[in-house]
């Protein structure tokens, strides 16, 4: 059984044909909703893990914790308002706040 779905964003890495039909349909719905620049289908390999972590460190999303191997700090910002100026920043598990700029 083959299901064909055309994604509105290009797949820059990964094999869409390896996805189960219901997963491919879900990815298609997410792409339609979020309109990303491109899509990356993860394979879960150690090489891909290293590449993604390196990219996220360079972009300032992850901060390596030098005392521990393969351990990172991530600043999490969630959009929680109807406009682009409101957001929630979670600093610790126990503390979260919303700010409106």
C-alpha positions as CSV (number, residue, x, y, z in Angstrom):
1,X,0.0,0.0,0.0
2,X,1.6,3.2,-1.1
3,X,0.4,6.7,-0.1
4,X,1.6,9.7,-2.0
5,X,1.4,13.1,-0.4
6,X,3.1,16.2,-1.8
7,X,4.6,18.4,0.8
8,X,4.4,22.2,0.3
9,X,7.9,22.6,1.7
10,X,11.0,20.9,0.2
11,X,12.5,17.9,2.0
12,X,16.2,18.8,2.4
13,X,17.2,15.6,4.2
14,X,15.7,12.2,4.8
15,X,13.6,9.8,2.9
16,X,9.9,10.6,2.9
17,X,9.1,7.2,1.3
18,X,10.4,5.5,4.5
19,X,7.6,7.0,6.5
20,X,4.4,5.1,7.3
21,X,1.4,6.5,5.6
22,X,-0.2,7.9,8.7
23,X,3.1,9.5,9.7
24,X,3.4,11.0,6.3
25,X,-0.1,12.4,6.5
26,X,0.7,13.9,9.9
27,X,3.9,15.5,8.6
28,X,1.9,16.9,5.7
29,X,-0.7,18.4,8.1
30,X,2.1,20.0,10.2
31,X,3.8,21.4,7.1
32,X,0.5,22.9,5.9
33,X,-0.1,24.4,9.4
34,X,3.4,25.7,10.1
35,X,4.7,26.4,6.6
36,X,8.4,25.7,7.3
37,X,11.1,26.8,5.0
38,X,12.1,23.1,4.6
39,X,11.6,19.7,6.1
40,X,14.2,17.4,7.6
41,X,13.3,13.7,8.1
42,X,15.5,12.5,10.9
43,X,17.2,9.1,10.7
44,X,18.4,9.1,14.3
45,X,22.0,8.3,13.5
46,X,24.8,9.3,15.8
47,X,26.2,11.4,12.9
48,X,22.9,13.3,12.6
49,X,22.8,13.8,16.3
50,X,26.3,15.4,16.3
51,X,25.4,17.6,13.3
52,X,22.2,18.9,14.8
53,X,23.8,19.6,18.2
54,X,26.7,21.4,16.5
55,X,24.3,23.5,14.4
56,X,22.2,24.4,17.5
57,X,25.3,25.4,19.5
58,X,26.4,27.7,16.7
59,X,23.0,29.3,16.6
60,X,23.0,29.8,20.3
61,X,20.0,27.5,21.0
62,X,22.1,25.0,23.0
63,X,25.0,25.8,25.4
64,X,27.4,22.9,26.1
65,X,27.9,22.1,29.8
66,X,31.7,21.4,29.8
67,X,31.6,19.5,33.1
68,X,29.6,16.7,31.4
69,X,30.0,14.9,28.2
70,X,27.2,15.3,25.6
71,X,25.2,17.6,28.0
72,X,23.6,20.9,27.0
73,X,21.5,23.7,28.4
74,X,18.6,24.9,26.2
75,X,16.8,28.2,26.5
76,X,13.2,27.5,25.8
77,X,10.9,30.2,24.5
78,X,7.3,29.3,23.8
79,X,4.8,31.5,21.9
80,X,1.6,31.7,24.0
81,X,-0.2,34.8,22.8
82,X,-2.1,35.7,19.7
83,X,0.4,38.3,18.6
84,X,4.1,37.8,17.9
85,X,5.2,40.1,20.7
86,X,3.9,37.9,23.6
87,X,6.0,34.9,24.6
88,X,6.7,32.6,27.6
89,X,10.2,31.9,28.7
90,X,10.9,28.9,30.9
91,X,14.0,29.3,33.0
92,X,13.7,26.2,35.2
93,X,11.2,23.4,35.5
94,X,9.6,25.2,38.5
95,X,9.6,28.7,37.1
96,X,7.9,30.0,34.0
97,X,6.7,33.5,33.2
98,X,5.0,35.3,30.4
99,X,6.2,38.7,29.1
100,X,4.7,41.0,26.6
101,X,7.0,43.3,24.8
